[in-house]
Amino acid sequence: MDEEKAREENRIAQATSRLTAARERADALAAELAELNRAAAASRDARAAVEVQRAEAMARVSFVRESCANELNQSSKKSRANWFPMNRSISKRAAPASKNCASGWKTSAP
């Protein structure tokens, strides 16, 4: 009976040792998983920041594009306003063009 008791105690000690090792491994894996989750969250935050910066940049590009188009259009209108009054006094024989003419005016022959 003493021998059986010693074997039983030995098995209990081995099982306890295996259980302790498994708990330590589980704790290490849990710590690694927590670190990986933190890294994943940081990556998601960084990606979100990049997306926000991208959206801001696209908005700025759109604004600049529209501003430049408006400025060019205004400059074009001013140029036409400055050019056409002088042109009208020189070419009084201007007549409406056909629908195919892009400018809408053509000069008639003298």
N, C-alpha and C positions, 0 to 999 in steps of 0.2 A: 504494500500500500504506500509506503514511503517512496518507492520507486515511481509509482503511478502519479503520486502527488508532485514529485520533482519534474516528471515529464510534463504534467499539466502546467506547472509554473513556468517551465521553459517555453512552452507554446504560448502562454499568455505574454511572457516577456518579448518573444519574437513578434507577436501580433501587435503589441504596444509599440515596439520599435518601428514596425512597418507603418502603423497608423501615424506616428509622430513624423516620419519621413514624408508620408503622403500629405499631412497637414502643412508641413514646411513647403513642400512643392506647390500646394494649392495657394498658400500665402504669396509665394514668389510669382506665380502665374497671375494672381489677382493684382499684385502691384504692377506687373508688366502690362496687364490689360488696362489698368487705370492710366498708366503713362501713355499708352497707345491712344486711348480715348481723348486725353488732353491734347496730344499731337494732332489728332483728327479734328478736334474742335478748333484748334489754332489754324489749321489748314483751311477749314471752312470759313473762318473769320477773315483770313487773308484773301481768299477767293472772293468773298462778298465785298471786301474793300476794293479789290481790283475791278469788280463789276461796277461799283459805284463810280470809281475814277473813269472807267471806260464810258459810262453813261454821261458823266459830266463833260468829258472830252468831246463826245459826239454832239452834245448840246452846244458846246462852244464852237465846234466846227460848223454846225448848222447856222448858228447866229452870225458867225463871221462870213459865211457864204452868202447869207441873205443880205447882210450889211454891205458887202462888196457889190452884190448885184444891184442893190438900191442906189449905191453911190455911182456905179457905172451908168445906171439908167438915168439918174439925175444929170450926170455930166453929159451924157448923150443928148438929153433933152435941151440942156443949156447950149450945147454945141449946135444943135439943129436950130434953135431959136436965134442964135447969133449968125448962123450961116444963111438960113433961108431969107431973112429980110434983105440981105445984101443981094442974094441970088435973084429975088423977085424983081428988084429994081433993074438988074442987068437983063434978065430974060422975061420980058413982059408978054411974050408970045407963048408962055407955058399953058398947056391945055391938059385937062384930065386925061389920063392914060387909059388904055384898055384894062380889063380885069386881070389880064396876065402880067401886067407891069407890077413889080414889087414895090416901087416907090409911090405909085399912085399918080405920078405926073410924068409927062413927056413933053419935050419941046417940039413945037411944030416948025416946019421948014420956013425960012424967011421968004 
